[in-house]
Structures are given as structure tokens and as C-alpha cells.
Amino acid sequence: MSVESRTIANLKGQLSKFSGIISKRFSKPKQRLIKEILYGIQASKDVKLSNIVRTLREDQLLI
């Protein structure tokens, strides 16, 4: 496992823990959305949804 892979895994773990804390009262799908949005914001360094989707490489139409 490369240093970059370990860093990414560590970051995802920290974001999962944080998102779990702030989304306890939500349903599982909403918890997953919060976790993915947080990761997308961090990865894209932007809060625009279109940039988050591009960063996550989701198959969604961008308007």
C-alpha cells in the first residue's frame, strides 16, 4: 500500500467518523449522502455540487 493510498484511507476513515457523529439522527441513506458530500467537498476543494460530482466521478447529468 502506497503512502498516498494510506493517506486517502485515513482521510476517508476520519470523514466517516465525523459524518457519523453529525448525522446520527438521520436515516442510513441520508447518512451516506452526508459522508459522500463531505468527502466530495474536501476532494474538490469546492462546495458547488457540479464540481463535487465531477470529483467523485458520478454518472450524473450536469446542468
C-alpha positions in Angstrom: 0.0 0.0 0.0 1.5 3.3 -1.1 1.7 6.4 1.1 -1.0 8.1 -1.0 -3.3 5.1 -0.5 -2.8 5.1 3.2 -3.4 8.9 3.4 -6.7 8.5 1.4 -7.8 5.6 3.6 -7.0 7.6 6.7 -8.9 10.6 5.5 -11.9 8.6 4.5 -11.9 7.0 7.9 -11.8 10.3 9.7 -14.6 11.7 7.5 -16.7 8.6 8.1 -16.2 9.0 11.9 -17.1 12.8 11.7 -20.1 12.3 9.4 -21.3 9.5 11.8 -21.2 11.9 14.7 -23.1 14.7 12.9 -25.7 12.5 11.2 -26.7 10.1 14.0 -30.4 11.1 13.8 -30.8 10.7 10.1 -31.7 7.6 8.1 -28.9 5.4 6.6 -29.3 6.8 3.0 -29.0 10.4 4.4 -26.0 9.4 6.5 -24.3 8.0 3.3 -25.2 11.2 1.4 -23.7 13.4 4.1 -20.5 11.3 4.2 -20.1 11.4 0.4 -20.8 15.2 0.2 -18.2 15.8 2.9 -15.7 13.7 1.0 -16.6 15.5 -2.2 -16.2 18.9 -0.7 -12.8 18.0 0.7 -11.6 16.3 -2.5 -12.8 19.0 -4.9 -12.0 21.9 -2.6 -15.3 23.4 -3.6 -18.9 23.4 -2.4 -20.5 23.5 -5.9 -22.4 20.3 -6.5 -21.3 20.0 -10.1 -17.7 20.1 -9.0 -18.3 17.6 -6.3 -19.9 15.2 -8.8 -17.0 15.6 -11.2 -14.6 14.8 -8.4 -16.5 11.7 -7.2 -16.8 10.6 -10.9 -20.5 10.0 -10.5 -22.6 9.2 -13.6 -25.0 12.1 -13.3 -26.1 14.7 -15.8 -24.6 18.1 -15.0 -26.8 21.1 -15.7 
